[in-house]
Every structure is written in structure tokens, then in C-alpha cells.
């Protein structure tokens, strides 16, 4: 599944449109339509590669607001 995102391609590059490949939604996953996303201070450290082990391109923004699209039924 291809998903549109914003990514830093290097530590010096600004966030720019990017497409990432996501795995298929599994039986224990909640699929979410992301409506809004915040970028926090730890995201800035990540895209600037100020912590060890950062891989590029880097997609940040873990503070999200969304709407559940599908929820597994038990």
C-alpha cells in the first residue's frame, strides 16, 4: 500500500512530499485516516540526525489526529 507522507531526505533537507510503502493492514491493526499531524521537538532532532541511528528518508510526525477506517472484530 503506497501512502503519501512528508520526509526529510537528508539531515540538511527540509521536509518534502514523499511516498512510502506500507505493509497490509493485519487482523490486529486499526486502520486510520490521518487528518492532522503535529511535529514535536523529538521529530526535529530526528530529521536533523542529532541522535544516532537515524535512517533517511525519515518520515516523522507521531502526534496524529485521525478517524478509524477499519477496526478488527473479535
Buried (B, 14 or more C-beta within 10 A) or exposed (E): EEEEBBBBBEEEEEBEEBEEEEEEBEEEEEEBEEEEBEBEEEBEEBBEBEEEEBEEBBBBBEEEEEEEEEEEEE
